[in-house]
Amino acid sequence: MNLVIDIGNTQIKLAIFSDRKLVKKQVYTSAELPSAIKSLFTKYNIRNTILSSVTKTNLELLKLLESKSGVICFDEYTKIPIENLYQTPKTLGKDRLANAIGAAQLFKNEHVLCIDIGTCIKFDIITKLAHYIGGSISPGVNMRFQSLNVFTAKLPLIERKDNPDLIGTTTKTSIQSGIQWGIEKEIDGTITEYHRQYPQLKVVLTGGDHIHFAKALKNSIFARPNLTLEGLNEVLIFNE
């Protein structure tokens, strides 16, 4: 069994894989993490662990993992099954690279575009030669709602609404329309531009907010909610 730990900006995810099959996935708080890890090691025969964190590595957590199994701290020096051609690998988000690795495994010998809709909206392209090139980053859904409230004097902080009307008839519904319709068209338009450069492109959608946009997009996509975890598991498999 493989244990994958993904510490992101807003969530901490733990996943158990048997080879490439996802056996268990759970979201925890930082306070719950140590006891959750101990419980998983008691329940499952975990042989390998990978830790990916966008924050500073917790040394106590690392010691705990090292006492239980071999552990890989995922960074720019980790051996990976694709070639990373990003010009500044030290600044590349671990989730972006993990998504690329997961997508390359899903669609071997094909061009793949990963779209991760989470705290930020990230586009990442992997060529059919398994070369990761790069992509783009823009504010995510909640960040856009928050920015209108923070950087204006009167606009309120509101929440996303399912299927907002195109024409907002109040300030609230106008913001919902502008942000949500804007993101939908931004994604569709960007996919179209990638298709111009990479014919027969496969598109994979993931991230915490992907479910709110998957059905609305005109372009053909594959929804893969656990892509980041799957990519990290591929790193473990590659390093066995």
C-alpha positions as CSV (number, residue, x, y, z in Angstrom):
1,M,0.0,0.0,0.0
2,N,1.1,3.6,-0.7
3,L,0.2,6.6,1.5
4,V,-0.1,9.9,-0.3
5,I,-0.3,13.1,1.8
6,D,-1.2,16.4,0.0
7,I,-1.0,19.5,2.1
8,G,-2.6,22.3,0.0
9,N,-3.6,25.9,0.6
10,T,-7.0,25.1,1.9
11,Q,-7.1,21.3,2.5
12,I,-5.0,18.4,3.7
13,K,-5.8,15.2,1.9
14,L,-4.7,11.7,2.8
15,A,-5.1,8.8,0.3
16,I,-4.3,5.1,0.3
17,F,-3.5,3.4,-3.0
18,S,-3.1,-0.3,-3.8
19,D,-0.9,0.0,-6.8
20,R,-2.9,2.5,-8.9
21,K,-6.3,1.8,-7.2
22,L,-7.5,4.4,-4.8
23,V,-8.6,2.6,-1.7
24,K,-9.4,5.5,0.7
25,K,-9.3,9.3,0.6
26,Q,-10.1,11.6,3.5
27,V,-9.7,15.4,4.2
28,Y,-8.2,16.4,7.6
29,T,-7.2,19.4,9.6
30,S,-3.6,20.0,10.6
31,A,-4.5,19.1,14.2
32,E,-6.1,15.8,13.1
33,L,-3.2,14.8,10.8
34,P,-0.8,13.0,13.3
35,S,-3.5,10.7,14.8
36,A,-5.0,10.1,11.3
37,I,-1.6,8.9,10.0
38,K,-1.1,6.6,13.0
39,S,-4.5,5.1,12.4
40,L,-3.8,4.5,8.7
41,F,-0.5,2.7,9.5
42,T,-2.4,0.5,12.0
43,K,-5.1,-0.4,9.5
44,Y,-3.1,-0.7,6.3
45,N,0.2,-2.4,5.3
46,I,1.8,0.9,4.1
47,R,5.2,0.4,2.6
48,N,5.8,3.8,0.9
49,T,4.8,7.3,1.7
50,I,5.0,10.6,-0.3
51,L,4.5,14.0,1.3
52,S,3.7,17.1,-0.8
53,S,3.2,20.4,0.9
54,V,2.8,24.0,-0.3
55,T,3.7,25.1,3.2
56,K,6.9,24.7,5.1
57,T,7.6,21.1,6.0
58,N,6.5,20.1,9.5
59,L,9.5,18.4,11.0
60,E,7.5,16.6,13.7
61,L,5.3,15.2,10.9
62,L,8.3,14.2,8.9
63,K,9.8,12.4,11.9
64,L,6.5,10.5,12.4
65,L,6.5,9.4,8.8
66,E,10.1,8.3,8.8
67,S,9.5,6.2,11.8
68,K,6.7,4.3,10.0
69,S,8.0,3.8,6.5
70,G,10.2,5.1,3.7
71,V,9.0,8.7,2.8
72,I,9.6,10.9,-0.2
73,C,9.3,14.7,0.3
74,F,8.1,15.8,-3.1
75,D,10.2,18.6,-4.5
76,E,12.1,19.7,-7.7
77,Y,14.8,17.1,-7.0
78,T,12.5,14.1,-6.8
79,K,12.8,11.6,-9.7
80,I,9.6,11.7,-11.8
81,P,8.3,9.7,-14.8
82,I,8.1,12.8,-17.1
83,E,10.6,15.4,-18.2
84,N,10.1,18.8,-16.5
85,L,11.0,21.6,-18.9
86,Y,9.7,24.4,-16.8
87,Q,12.3,27.2,-16.7
88,T,12.0,27.8,-13.0
89,P,11.4,24.4,-11.4
90,K,12.0,25.6,-7.9
91,T,9.0,28.0,-8.2
92,L,6.7,25.4,-9.8
93,G,3.8,24.4,-7.6
94,K,3.9,20.8,-6.5
95,D,0.3,20.3,-7.3
96,R,0.8,21.5,-10.9
97,L,3.6,19.0,-11.4
98,A,1.7,16.2,-9.8
99,N,-1.3,16.9,-12.0
100,A,1.0,16.7,-15.1
101,I,2.4,13.4,-13.9
102,G,-1.1,12.0,-13.3
103,A,-2.4,13.2,-16.7
104,A,0.6,11.7,-18.5
105,Q,-0.2,8.3,-17.0
106,L,-3.8,8.6,-18.0
107,F,-3.1,9.5,-21.6
108,K,0.2,8.1,-22.7
109,N,1.7,9.3,-26.0
110,E,-0.9,12.1,-26.2
111,H,-1.0,15.8,-25.7
112,V,-2.8,16.6,-22.4
113,L,-4.0,19.8,-20.9
114,C,-4.7,19.8,-17.1
115,I,-7.1,22.4,-15.7
116,D,-7.2,22.6,-11.9
117,I,-10.0,24.8,-10.5
118,G,-9.1,25.4,-6.9
119,T,-7.7,28.3,-4.9
120,C,-6.2,29.3,-8.2
121,I,-7.1,28.2,-11.8
122,K,-4.2,26.5,-13.3
123,F,-3.6,25.3,-16.9
124,D,-0.7,22.9,-17.5
125,I,0.3,21.3,-20.8
126,I,2.1,17.9,-21.2
127,T,3.1,16.9,-24.7
128,K,2.8,13.4,-26.2
129,L,6.6,13.0,-25.5
130,A,5.8,13.3,-21.7
131,H,7.4,16.8,-21.6
132,Y,5.9,19.2,-19.1
133,I,6.2,22.7,-20.5
134,G,4.2,25.0,-18.3
135,G,0.8,26.8,-18.5
136,S,-0.9,29.7,-16.7
137,I,-2.2,30.7,-13.3
138,S,-5.2,33.0,-12.5
139,P,-7.4,33.7,-9.4
140,G,-9.8,31.0,-8.4
141,V,-13.5,31.3,-7.8
142,N,-13.4,32.4,-4.1
143,M,-10.4,34.6,-4.7
144,R,-12.4,36.6,-7.3
145,F,-15.4,37.1,-5.0
146,Q,-13.1,38.2,-2.2
147,S,-11.1,40.6,-4.3
148,L,-14.2,42.5,-5.4
149,N,-15.1,43.0,-1.7
150,V,-11.5,43.8,-0.6
151,F,-10.5,46.2,-3.3
152,T,-13.8,48.2,-3.6
153,A,-15.6,50.4,-1.1
154,K,-19.1,49.1,-1.5
155,L,-19.2,45.7,-3.2
156,P,-20.4,43.0,-0.8
157,L,-18.7,39.6,-0.3
158,I,-21.1,37.0,-1.6
159,E,-20.9,33.3,-2.5
160,R,-21.0,31.3,-5.7
161,K,-24.5,30.3,-7.0
162,D,-25.3,27.3,-9.2
163,N,-26.3,28.3,-12.7
164,P,-26.3,32.1,-12.3
165,D,-28.3,34.1,-14.9
166,L,-26.2,35.8,-17.6
167,I,-27.8,39.1,-16.9
168,G,-27.6,40.1,-13.2
169,T,-30.5,42.3,-12.0
170,T,-29.0,43.1,-8.6
171,T,-25.5,43.8,-7.5
172,K,-25.3,40.3,-6.0
173,T,-26.4,38.5,-9.1
174,S,-24.3,40.8,-11.3
175,I,-21.2,39.7,-9.4
176,Q,-22.2,36.1,-9.6
177,S,-22.7,36.4,-13.4
178,G,-19.5,38.3,-14.0
179,I,-17.3,35.9,-12.0
180,Q,-18.9,32.5,-12.9
181,W,-19.8,33.2,-16.5
182,G,-16.4,34.9,-16.9
183,I,-14.5,31.8,-15.6
184,E,-16.5,29.4,-17.8
185,K,-15.7,31.5,-20.9
186,E,-12.1,31.9,-19.8
187,I,-11.7,28.1,-19.6
188,D,-13.5,27.4,-22.8
189,G,-11.5,30.0,-24.7
190,T,-8.2,28.9,-23.3
191,I,-8.9,25.3,-24.2
192,T,-9.7,26.4,-27.8
193,E,-6.4,28.2,-28.1
194,Y,-4.5,25.1,-26.8
195,H,-6.3,23.0,-29.4
196,R,-4.9,25.3,-32.1
197,Q,-1.3,24.5,-31.0
198,Y,-2.0,20.8,-30.0
199,P,-4.5,19.0,-32.3
200,Q,-6.1,15.9,-30.8
201,L,-5.6,17.4,-27.3
202,K,-7.0,15.6,-24.3
203,V,-8.3,17.9,-21.5
204,V,-8.5,16.8,-17.9
205,L,-10.4,18.9,-15.3
206,T,-9.7,18.6,-11.5
207,G,-9.7,20.7,-8.4
208,G,-12.2,21.5,-5.6
209,D,-14.4,23.7,-7.8
210,H,-14.2,21.7,-11.0
211,I,-17.6,20.1,-10.5
212,H,-19.3,23.5,-10.8
213,F,-18.0,24.0,-14.3
214,A,-17.6,20.5,-15.9
215,K,-21.1,20.3,-17.3
216,A,-21.1,23.9,-18.6
217,L,-18.0,23.7,-20.7
218,K,-18.5,23.3,-24.5
219,N,-15.2,21.6,-25.0
220,S,-14.9,17.9,-24.4
221,I,-13.2,17.2,-21.1
222,F,-12.4,14.3,-18.7
223,A,-13.3,15.0,-15.0
224,R,-10.7,13.6,-12.7
225,P,-11.2,14.9,-9.1
226,N,-8.3,12.9,-7.6
227,L,-5.7,13.8,-10.3
228,T,-3.2,15.4,-7.9
229,L,-3.3,12.4,-5.6
230,E,-2.9,10.0,-8.5
231,G,0.1,11.9,-9.8
232,L,1.8,11.8,-6.5
233,N,1.1,8.1,-6.3
234,E,2.8,7.7,-9.7
235,V,5.9,9.3,-8.3
236,L,5.9,6.6,-5.6
237,I,5.5,3.9,-8.1
238,F,8.3,5.3,-10.3
239,N,10.7,5.5,-7.3
240,E,10.1,1.9,-6.1
